[in-house]
Amino acid sequence: MANPPDDLQVIVPNLHRRYSGVTATNRMVAPRLARLYRAAWFGSDAPEGIARLSGADFLKLWRRKTPLIWHARRNNEMIAGVVLRALGWPLKLVFTSAAQRHHSWITRWLIRRMDAIIATSDISASFLKVKATVIPHGVDTDVYAPPTDRTAAFAEAALPGRYAIGCFGRVRAQKGTDVFVDAMCRLLPRYPDFTAVIVGQVTPEQTPFANELRKRIEAANLQSRIVITGELPIEAVQRWYQRLTIYAFTSRNEGFGLTLIEAMAAGSALVAARAGAAELVVEDGVTGVLIPTGDADALAAALEPLMQDVTAATAMGERGRARVLAKFSLDAEAARIGEVYRPLL
C-alpha cells in the first residue's frame, strides 16, 4: 500500500465477494474519505483513489498503540471488527446501517459493541435502538451527470423510439421489476416514442421470475421495446443513466436506494415508490413524484404525464440534478463521516 501501516487512520473493509449496492456505495465514498484521513481499503473490489491494505500489511497492525477506525457496513465486518479488537488490534468500530427493518438479535448485539453508528436515513435510525448520526448517501456528481446531448446518447443504443424510461437493479420482486413491466405493458403501446430499459443482473435463483416477466412482455408484443440488459460494467450503467428521460424507482423495500440519486444526478425525471430514502430525497411534485410501493396502477398514472410532456420531464430532471448537487454529493457525505471519525481518533 502507498502509506506505511504506522500512518494509517481508517480501514474500509469490504468482506463480501459478490458486488452489491453496499459495495457500490462504499466504493464511491471511500476515495473521498481518503482525502480527509489516511485510509486504506481491505478486501475485494477496491476503487481508485484509496490505498489497498494487503493481508501482510494488516497483520503488522496487531498490537499497534494508536487507534484505528474500522468502518463496517455488514454483519460479517462488524463480527470481524469485534473479534480483531478482542485479539489486540487497536480498533475503533464504526457501523453504517441502511436497513429499514427490525434487526436480528446478532445484529443488535453487534451494534451495541460499536463505538459510533451512522444511519443513512431517519427511518434506518429508528430501527437501531441506539444513538445514531444520520448521514445520507452521496453520489459522484461528476460521473453521474447529464449528457451533452441526451438524444444522441439514446441513439447510441440503437433501440426503437426517441426516449428511454429505465428501471435499474437486480431483476427480482424486491426491486419491483414486475411492477415496472406491468406499467410498461400498459403505457408503451400508447407512447411509441418510448422504449423501456431494465438494467440489472438476473441471478440463477431469479431466473423463473425473469422468465415470467419475459412471457408478459411477449404477450404484449413488446419484446423490442422492453429490454433487459443483464449485468453490465459500471461504466456502461453510468452511460445508460445518461440515455434516460425518465427513471422509475420501483423497490418494494430498500436500504437507501442509491439509484434514486444517481438518476437524479444524471438529470432524469423521477417517479419513486416510497421505499428506502425516497421520501428523504424526493420533493414530491418538484424533483420527482412519490407513489405507493408495489402499485403498477399508481406507477402508470405517475409516469404517463411525463411521457406525454417530455419538456416537463426534462425540467423535472434539471430540478432533481440541482437538489442532488445541493444535498447529496459525495463530498458532503465524506465530510460528515469524517466528523464521526474525529473524536474516535
Contacts in CASP RR format, 6 or more apart in sequence:
PFRMAT RR
TARGET T0000
AUTHOR 0000-0000-0000
METHOD contacts of the structure
MODEL  1
MANPPDDLQVIVPNLHRRYSGVTATNRMVAPRLARLYRAAWFGSDAPEGI
ARLSGADFLKLWRRKTPLIWHARRNNEMIAGVVLRALGWPLKLVFTSAAQ
RHHSWITRWLIRRMDAIIATSDISASFLKVKATVIPHGVDTDVYAPPTDR
TAAFAEAALPGRYAIGCFGRVRAQKGTDVFVDAMCRLLPRYPDFTAVIVG
QVTPEQTPFANELRKRIEAANLQSRIVITGELPIEAVQRWYQRLTIYAFT
SRNEGFGLTLIEAMAAGSALVAARAGAAELVVEDGVTGVLIPTGDADALA
AALEPLMQDVTAATAMGERGRARVLAKFSLDAEAARIGEVYRPLL
1 40 0 8 1.000
1 51 0 8 1.000
1 52 0 8 1.000
1 53 0 8 1.000
1 54 0 8 1.000
1 57 0 8 1.000
2 51 0 8 1.000
3 38 0 8 1.000
3 40 0 8 1.000
3 51 0 8 1.000
5 53 0 8 1.000
5 57 0 8 1.000
5 60 0 8 1.000
5 61 0 8 1.000
5 64 0 8 1.000
6 64 0 8 1.000
7 38 0 8 1.000
8 38 0 8 1.000
8 39 0 8 1.000
8 40 0 8 1.000
8 53 0 8 1.000
8 61 0 8 1.000
8 68 0 8 1.000
9 37 0 8 1.000
9 38 0 8 1.000
9 39 0 8 1.000
9 68 0 8 1.000
9 69 0 8 1.000
9 341 0 8 1.000
9 345 0 8 1.000
10 33 0 8 1.000
10 34 0 8 1.000
10 37 0 8 1.000
10 38 0 8 1.000
10 39 0 8 1.000
10 40 0 8 1.000
10 68 0 8 1.000
10 69 0 8 1.000
10 71 0 8 1.000
10 341 0 8 1.000
11 39 0 8 1.000
11 40 0 8 1.000
11 42 0 8 1.000
11 53 0 8 1.000
11 58 0 8 1.000
11 68 0 8 1.000
11 69 0 8 1.000
11 70 0 8 1.000
11 71 0 8 1.000
11 91 0 8 1.000
12 26 0 8 1.000
12 30 0 8 1.000
12 33 0 8 1.000
12 39 0 8 1.000
12 40 0 8 1.000
12 41 0 8 1.000
12 42 0 8 1.000
12 50 0 8 1.000
12 71 0 8 1.000
13 42 0 8 1.000
13 43 0 8 1.000
13 70 0 8 1.000
13 71 0 8 1.000
13 72 0 8 1.000
13 77 0 8 1.000
13 80 0 8 1.000
14 23 0 8 1.000
14 26 0 8 1.000
14 27 0 8 1.000
14 41 0 8 1.000
14 42 0 8 1.000
14 43 0 8 1.000
14 44 0 8 1.000
14 45 0 8 1.000
14 46 0 8 1.000
15 42 0 8 1.000
15 43 0 8 1.000
15 74 0 8 1.000
15 76 0 8 1.000
15 77 0 8 1.000
15 80 0 8 1.000
16 22 0 8 1.000
16 23 0 8 1.000
16 44 0 8 1.000
16 74 0 8 1.000
16 76 0 8 1.000
17 44 0 8 1.000
19 45 0 8 1.000
21 258 0 8 1.000
22 73 0 8 1.000
22 74 0 8 1.000
22 98 0 8 1.000
23 45 0 8 1.000
24 234 0 8 1.000
24 258 0 8 1.000
25 73 0 8 1.000
25 98 0 8 1.000
25 137 0 8 1.000
25 138 0 8 1.000
25 256 0 8 1.000
25 258 0 8 1.000
26 73 0 8 1.000
27 45 0 8 1.000
27 46 0 8 1.000
27 47 0 8 1.000
28 47 0 8 1.000
28 138 0 8 1.000
28 139 0 8 1.000
28 140 0 8 1.000
28 330 0 8 1.000
29 137 0 8 1.000
29 138 0 8 1.000
29 330 0 8 1.000
29 333 0 8 1.000
29 334 0 8 1.000
29 337 0 8 1.000
30 39 0 8 1.000
30 41 0 8 1.000
30 47 0 8 1.000
30 50 0 8 1.000
31 47 0 8 1.000
31 48 0 8 1.000
31 49 0 8 1.000
31 50 0 8 1.000
32 330 0 8 1.000
32 331 0 8 1.000
32 333 0 8 1.000
32 334 0 8 1.000
33 39 0 8 1.000
33 50 0 8 1.000
33 334 0 8 1.000
33 337 0 8 1.000
33 338 0 8 1.000
34 49 0 8 1.000
34 50 0 8 1.000
34 51 0 8 1.000
35 334 0 8 1.000
36 334 0 8 1.000
36 335 0 8 1.000
36 338 0 8 1.000
37 69 0 8 1.000
37 338 0 8 1.000
37 341 0 8 1.000
37 345 0 8 1.000
39 50 0 8 1.000
39 51 0 8 1.000
40 50 0 8 1.000
40 51 0 8 1.000
40 52 0 8 1.000
40 53 0 8 1.000
40 57 0 8 1.000
41 47 0 8 1.000
41 50 0 8 1.000
41 51 0 8 1.000
41 52 0 8 1.000
41 53 0 8 1.000
42 52 0 8 1.000
42 53 0 8 1.000
42 55 0 8 1.000
42 58 0 8 1.000
43 52 0 8 1.000
43 53 0 8 1.000
46 52 0 8 1.000
61 68 0 8 1.000
61 89 0 8 1.000
61 90 0 8 1.000
62 87 0 8 1.000
62 88 0 8 1.000
62 89 0 8 1.000
63 88 0 8 1.000
63 90 0 8 1.000
64 89 0 8 1.000
64 90 0 8 1.000
65 90 0 8 1.000
66 90 0 8 1.000
67 90 0 8 1.000
67 91 0 8 1.000
67 92 0 8 1.000
67 344 0 8 1.000
67 345 0 8 1.000
68 89 0 8 1.000
68 90 0 8 1.000
68 91 0 8 1.000
68 92 0 8 1.000
69 91 0 8 1.000
69 92 0 8 1.000
69 94 0 8 1.000
69 341 0 8 1.000
69 344 0 8 1.000
69 345 0 8 1.000
70 77 0 8 1.000
70 80 0 8 1.000
70 81 0 8 1.000
70 84 0 8 1.000
70 85 0 8 1.000
70 89 0 8 1.000
70 91 0 8 1.000
70 92 0 8 1.000
70 93 0 8 1.000
70 94 0 8 1.000
71 94 0 8 1.000
71 95 0 8 1.000
71 96 0 8 1.000
71 337 0 8 1.000
72 78 0 8 1.000
72 80 0 8 1.000
72 81 0 8 1.000
72 93 0 8 1.000
72 94 0 8 1.000
72 95 0 8 1.000
72 96 0 8 1.000
72 114 0 8 1.000
73 95 0 8 1.000
73 96 0 8 1.000
73 98 0 8 1.000
75 106 0 8 1.000
75 107 0 8 1.000
75 110 0 8 1.000
78 93 0 8 1.000
78 95 0 8 1.000
78 107 0 8 1.000
78 110 0 8 1.000
78 111 0 8 1.000
78 113 0 8 1.000
78 114 0 8 1.000
79 110 0 8 1.000
81 89 0 8 1.000
81 91 0 8 1.000
81 93 0 8 1.000
82 93 0 8 1.000
82 110 0 8 1.000
82 113 0 8 1.000
84 91 0 8 1.000
85 91 0 8 1.000
85 93 0 8 1.000
92 115 0 8 1.000
92 116 0 8 1.000
92 344 0 8 1.000
92 345 0 8 1.000
93 113 0 8 1.000
93 114 0 8 1.000
93 115 0 8 1.000
93 116 0 8 1.000
94 114 0 8 1.000
94 115 0 8 1.000
94 116 0 8 1.000
94 117 0 8 1.000
94 118 0 8 1.000
94 340 0 8 1.000
94 341 0 8 1.000
94 344 0 8 1.000
95 110 0 8 1.000
95 111 0 8 1.000
95 114 0 8 1.000
95 116 0 8 1.000
95 117 0 8 1.000
95 118 0 8 1.000
96 117 0 8 1.000
96 118 0 8 1.000
96 119 0 8 1.000
96 120 0 8 1.000
96 135 0 8 1.000
97 111 0 8 1.000
97 117 0 8 1.000
97 118 0 8 1.000
97 119 0 8 1.000
97 120 0 8 1.000
97 124 0 8 1.000
97 125 0 8 1.000
97 127 0 8 1.000
97 128 0 8 1.000
97 132 0 8 1.000
98 119 0 8 1.000
98 120 0 8 1.000
98 121 0 8 1.000
98 124 0 8 1.000
98 137 0 8 1.000
98 255 0 8 1.000
98 256 0 8 1.000
99 124 0 8 1.000
99 127 0 8 1.000
99 255 0 8 1.000
100 121 0 8 1.000
100 123 0 8 1.000
100 124 0 8 1.000
100 127 0 8 1.000
100 253 0 8 1.000
100 254 0 8 1.000
100 255 0 8 1.000
100 275 0 8 1.000
100 276 0 8 1.000
101 127 0 8 1.000
101 253 0 8 1.000
102 127 0 8 1.000
103 111 0 8 1.000
103 127 0 8 1.000
103 128 0 8 1.000
108 129 0 8 1.000
111 117 0 8 1.000
111 128 0 8 1.000
111 129 0 8 1.000
111 130 0 8 1.000
112 130 0 8 1.000
115 344 0 8 1.000
116 133 0 8 1.000
116 340 0 8 1.000
116 344 0 8 1.000
117 128 0 8 1.000
117 130 0 8 1.000
117 131 0 8 1.000
117 132 0 8 1.000
117 133 0 8 1.000
118 132 0 8 1.000
118 133 0 8 1.000
118 134 0 8 1.000
118 135 0 8 1.000
118 337 0 8 1.000
118 340 0 8 1.000
119 125 0 8 1.000
119 128 0 8 1.000
119 132 0 8 1.000
119 133 0 8 1.000
119 134 0 8 1.000
119 135 0 8 1.000
120 134 0 8 1.000
120 135 0 8 1.000
120 136 0 8 1.000
120 137 0 8 1.000
120 255 0 8 1.000
120 256 0 8 1.000
120 277 0 8 1.000
121 134 0 8 1.000
121 136 0 8 1.000
121 256 0 8 1.000
121 276 0 8 1.000
121 277 0 8 1.000
121 280 0 8 1.000
122 134 0 8 1.000
122 280 0 8 1.000
123 276 0 8 1.000
123 277 0 8 1.000
124 132 0 8 1.000
124 134 0 8 1.000
124 255 0 8 1.000
124 256 0 8 1.000
125 132 0 8 1.000
125 134 0 8 1.000
133 336 0 8 1.000
133 340 0 8 1.000
135 333 0 8 1.000
135 336 0 8 1.000
135 337 0 8 1.000
135 340 0 8 1.000
136 256 0 8 1.000
136 277 0 8 1.000
136 280 0 8 1.000
136 281 0 8 1.000
136 327 0 8 1.000
136 328 0 8 1.000
136 333 0 8 1.000
137 256 0 8 1.000
137 257 0 8 1.000
137 258 0 8 1.000
137 261 0 8 1.000
137 277 0 8 1.000
137 328 0 8 1.000
137 333 0 8 1.000
138 261 0 8 1.000
138 328 0 8 1.000
138 329 0 8 1.000
138 330 0 8 1.000
138 332 0 8 1.000
138 333 0 8 1.000
139 258 0 8 1.000
139 261 0 8 1.000
139 262 0 8 1.000
139 265 0 8 1.000
139 324 0 8 1.000
139 328 0 8 1.000
139 329 0 8 1.000
139 330 0 8 1.000
140 265 0 8 1.000
140 330 0 8 1.000
141 265 0 8 1.000
141 324 0 8 1.000
141 325 0 8 1.000
141 329 0 8 1.000
141 330 0 8 1.000
143 238 0 8 1.000
144 238 0 8 1.000
144 241 0 8 1.000
144 261 0 8 1.000
144 262 0 8 1.000
144 265 0 8 1.000
144 266 0 8 1.000
145 242 0 8 1.000
145 265 0 8 1.000
145 266 0 8 1.000
146 242 0 8 1.000
146 266 0 8 1.000
146 267 0 8 1.000
146 321 0 8 1.000
147 153 0 8 1.000
147 242 0 8 1.000
147 243 0 8 1.000
147 266 0 8 1.000
150 242 0 8 1.000
150 243 0 8 1.000
150 245 0 8 1.000
151 162 0 8 1.000
153 239 0 8 1.000
153 242 0 8 1.000
153 243 0 8 1.000
154 162 0 8 1.000
154 163 0 8 1.000
154 164 0 8 1.000
154 243 0 8 1.000
154 245 0 8 1.000
156 239 0 8 1.000
156 243 0 8 1.000
157 164 0 8 1.000
157 197 0 8 1.000
157 243 0 8 1.000
159 195 0 8 1.000
159 197 0 8 1.000
159 224 0 8 1.000
159 225 0 8 1.000
159 227 0 8 1.000
160 192 0 8 1.000
160 195 0 8 1.000
160 224 0 8 1.000
160 225 0 8 1.000
161 192 0 8 1.000
161 193 0 8 1.000
161 194 0 8 1.000
161 195 0 8 1.000
162 193 0 8 1.000
162 194 0 8 1.000
163 193 0 8 1.000
163 194 0 8 1.000
163 195 0 8 1.000
163 245 0 8 1.000
163 246 0 8 1.000
163 307 0 8 1.000
163 310 0 8 1.000
164 194 0 8 1.000
164 195 0 8 1.000
164 196 0 8 1.000
164 197 0 8 1.000
164 240 0 8 1.000
164 243 0 8 1.000
164 244 0 8 1.000
164 245 0 8 1.000
164 246 0 8 1.000
165 184 0 8 1.000
165 194 0 8 1.000
165 195 0 8 1.000
165 196 0 8 1.000
165 197 0 8 1.000
165 244 0 8 1.000
165 245 0 8 1.000
165 246 0 8 1.000
165 247 0 8 1.000
165 248 0 8 1.000
165 303 0 8 1.000
165 307 0 8 1.000
166 180 0 8 1.000
166 196 0 8 1.000
166 197 0 8 1.000
166 198 0 8 1.000
166 199 0 8 1.000
166 240 0 8 1.000
166 244 0 8 1.000
166 246 0 8 1.000
166 247 0 8 1.000
166 248 0 8 1.000
167 175 0 8 1.000
167 176 0 8 1.000
167 177 0 8 1.000
167 180 0 8 1.000
167 196 0 8 1.000
167 197 0 8 1.000
167 198 0 8 1.000
167 199 0 8 1.000
167 247 0 8 1.000
167 248 0 8 1.000
167 249 0 8 1.000
167 250 0 8 1.000
168 198 0 8 1.000
168 199 0 8 1.000
168 200 0 8 1.000
168 237 0 8 1.000
168 240 0 8 1.000
168 241 0 8 1.000
168 247 0 8 1.000
168 259 0 8 1.000
168 262 0 8 1.000
168 263 0 8 1.000
169 175 0 8 1.000
169 177 0 8 1.000
169 198 0 8 1.000
169 199 0 8 1.000
169 200 0 8 1.000
169 201 0 8 1.000
169 259 0 8 1.000
170 200 0 8 1.000
170 201 0 8 1.000
170 202 0 8 1.000
170 203 0 8 1.000
170 206 0 8 1.000
171 177 0 8 1.000
171 198 0 8 1.000
171 200 0 8 1.000
171 201 0 8 1.000
171 202 0 8 1.000
171 206 0 8 1.000
171 209 0 8 1.000
171 210 0 8 1.000
171 213 0 8 1.000
171 228 0 8 1.000
171 230 0 8 1.000
172 203 0 8 1.000
172 206 0 8 1.000
172 209 0 8 1.000
173 209 0 8 1.000
173 252 0 8 1.000
174 251 0 8 1.000
174 252 0 8 1.000
174 253 0 8 1.000
174 254 0 8 1.000
175 250 0 8 1.000
175 251 0 8 1.000
175 252 0 8 1.000
176 250 0 8 1.000
176 251 0 8 1.000
176 252 0 8 1.000
176 273 0 8 1.000
176 294 0 8 1.000
177 198 0 8 1.000
177 209 0 8 1.000
177 210 0 8 1.000
177 213 0 8 1.000
177 250 0 8 1.000
178 209 0 8 1.000
178 212 0 8 1.000
178 213 0 8 1.000
179 250 0 8 1.000
179 273 0 8 1.000
179 294 0 8 1.000
179 295 0 8 1.000
179 296 0 8 1.000
179 299 0 8 1.000
180 196 0 8 1.000
180 198 0 8 1.000
180 248 0 8 1.000
180 250 0 8 1.000
180 299 0 8 1.000
181 198 0 8 1.000
181 213 0 8 1.000
181 216 0 8 1.000
181 217 0 8 1.000
181 226 0 8 1.000
182 216 0 8 1.000
182 296 0 8 1.000
182 299 0 8 1.000
182 300 0 8 1.000
183 248 0 8 1.000
183 296 0 8 1.000
183 299 0 8 1.000
183 300 0 8 1.000
183 303 0 8 1.000
184 196 0 8 1.000
184 222 0 8 1.000
184 225 0 8 1.000
184 226 0 8 1.000
185 216 0 8 1.000
185 217 0 8 1.000
185 219 0 8 1.000
185 220 0 8 1.000
185 222 0 8 1.000
185 226 0 8 1.000
186 296 0 8 1.000
186 300 0 8 1.000
187 194 0 8 1.000
187 300 0 8 1.000
187 303 0 8 1.000
187 304 0 8 1.000
187 307 0 8 1.000
188 194 0 8 1.000
188 195 0 8 1.000
188 196 0 8 1.000
188 220 0 8 1.000
188 222 0 8 1.000
188 225 0 8 1.000
188 226 0 8 1.000
189 220 0 8 1.000
189 222 0 8 1.000
191 307 0 8 1.000
191 308 0 8 1.000
194 225 0 8 1.000
194 245 0 8 1.000
194 307 0 8 1.000
195 224 0 8 1.000
195 225 0 8 1.000
195 226 0 8 1.000
195 227 0 8 1.000
196 222 0 8 1.000
196 225 0 8 1.000
196 226 0 8 1.000
196 227 0 8 1.000
197 227 0 8 1.000
197 229 0 8 1.000
197 240 0 8 1.000
197 243 0 8 1.000
197 244 0 8 1.000
198 226 0 8 1.000
198 227 0 8 1.000
198 228 0 8 1.000
198 229 0 8 1.000
198 230 0 8 1.000
199 229 0 8 1.000
199 230 0 8 1.000
199 232 0 8 1.000
199 237 0 8 1.000
199 240 0 8 1.000
200 228 0 8 1.000
200 229 0 8 1.000
200 230 0 8 1.000
200 231 0 8 1.000
200 232 0 8 1.000
201 230 0 8 1.000
201 231 0 8 1.000
202 210 0 8 1.000
202 228 0 8 1.000
202 230 0 8 1.000
202 231 0 8 1.000
210 228 0 8 1.000
213 228 0 8 1.000
214 228 0 8 1.000
217 223 0 8 1.000
217 226 0 8 1.000
220 226 0 8 1.000
229 240 0 8 1.000
232 240 0 8 1.000
238 266 0 8 1.000
241 247 0 8 1.000
241 262 0 8 1.000
241 263 0 8 1.000
241 265 0 8 1.000
241 266 0 8 1.000
241 268 0 8 1.000
242 266 0 8 1.000
244 263 0 8 1.000
244 266 0 8 1.000
244 268 0 8 1.000
245 268 0 8 1.000
245 269 0 8 1.000
245 306 0 8 1.000
245 310 0 8 1.000
245 313 0 8 1.000
245 314 0 8 1.000
246 268 0 8 1.000
246 269 0 8 1.000
246 270 0 8 1.000
246 271 0 8 1.000
246 303 0 8 1.000
246 306 0 8 1.000
246 307 0 8 1.000
246 313 0 8 1.000
247 259 0 8 1.000
247 263 0 8 1.000
247 264 0 8 1.000
247 268 0 8 1.000
247 269 0 8 1.000
247 270 0 8 1.000
247 271 0 8 1.000
248 271 0 8 1.000
248 272 0 8 1.000
248 299 0 8 1.000
248 303 0 8 1.000
249 257 0 8 1.000
249 259 0 8 1.000
249 260 0 8 1.000
249 263 0 8 1.000
249 270 0 8 1.000
249 271 0 8 1.000
249 272 0 8 1.000
249 273 0 8 1.000
249 275 0 8 1.000
249 278 0 8 1.000
250 273 0 8 1.000
250 294 0 8 1.000
250 299 0 8 1.000
251 257 0 8 1.000
251 273 0 8 1.000
251 275 0 8 1.000
251 276 0 8 1.000
251 293 0 8 1.000
252 273 0 8 1.000
252 275 0 8 1.000
252 293 0 8 1.000
252 294 0 8 1.000
253 275 0 8 1.000
253 276 0 8 1.000
253 293 0 8 1.000
254 275 0 8 1.000
254 276 0 8 1.000
254 277 0 8 1.000
255 276 0 8 1.000
255 277 0 8 1.000
256 276 0 8 1.000
256 277 0 8 1.000
257 275 0 8 1.000
257 276 0 8 1.000
257 277 0 8 1.000
257 278 0 8 1.000
260 270 0 8 1.000
260 272 0 8 1.000
260 277 0 8 1.000
260 278 0 8 1.000
260 281 0 8 1.000
260 282 0 8 1.000
261 281 0 8 1.000
261 324 0 8 1.000
261 328 0 8 1.000
263 270 0 8 1.000
264 270 0 8 1.000
264 281 0 8 1.000
264 287 0 8 1.000
264 317 0 8 1.000
264 320 0 8 1.000
264 321 0 8 1.000
264 323 0 8 1.000
264 324 0 8 1.000
264 328 0 8 1.000
265 321 0 8 1.000
265 324 0 8 1.000
265 325 0 8 1.000
265 328 0 8 1.000
266 321 0 8 1.000
267 317 0 8 1.000
267 318 0 8 1.000
267 320 0 8 1.000
267 321 0 8 1.000
268 317 0 8 1.000
269 288 0 8 1.000
269 306 0 8 1.000
269 312 0 8 1.000
269 313 0 8 1.000
269 314 0 8 1.000
269 316 0 8 1.000
269 317 0 8 1.000
270 282 0 8 1.000
270 287 0 8 1.000
270 288 0 8 1.000
270 289 0 8 1.000
270 316 0 8 1.000
270 317 0 8 1.000
270 320 0 8 1.000
271 288 0 8 1.000
271 289 0 8 1.000
271 291 0 8 1.000
271 299 0 8 1.000
271 302 0 8 1.000
271 303 0 8 1.000
271 306 0 8 1.000
272 278 0 8 1.000
272 281 0 8 1.000
272 282 0 8 1.000
272 288 0 8 1.000
272 289 0 8 1.000
272 290 0 8 1.000
272 291 0 8 1.000
273 290 0 8 1.000
273 291 0 8 1.000
273 292 0 8 1.000
273 293 0 8 1.000
273 294 0 8 1.000
273 295 0 8 1.000
273 299 0 8 1.000
274 290 0 8 1.000
274 291 0 8 1.000
274 292 0 8 1.000
274 293 0 8 1.000
275 293 0 8 1.000
278 290 0 8 1.000
279 290 0 8 1.000
281 287 0 8 1.000
281 323 0 8 1.000
281 328 0 8 1.000
282 288 0 8 1.000
282 289 0 8 1.000
282 290 0 8 1.000
283 323 0 8 1.000
284 290 0 8 1.000
285 316 0 8 1.000
286 316 0 8 1.000
286 319 0 8 1.000
287 316 0 8 1.000
287 317 0 8 1.000
287 319 0 8 1.000
287 320 0 8 1.000
287 323 0 8 1.000
288 316 0 8 1.000
288 320 0 8 1.000
289 302 0 8 1.000
289 306 0 8 1.000
291 298 0 8 1.000
291 299 0 8 1.000
291 301 0 8 1.000
291 302 0 8 1.000
292 298 0 8 1.000
305 312 0 8 1.000
306 312 0 8 1.000
306 313 0 8 1.000
306 316 0 8 1.000
307 313 0 8 1.000
END
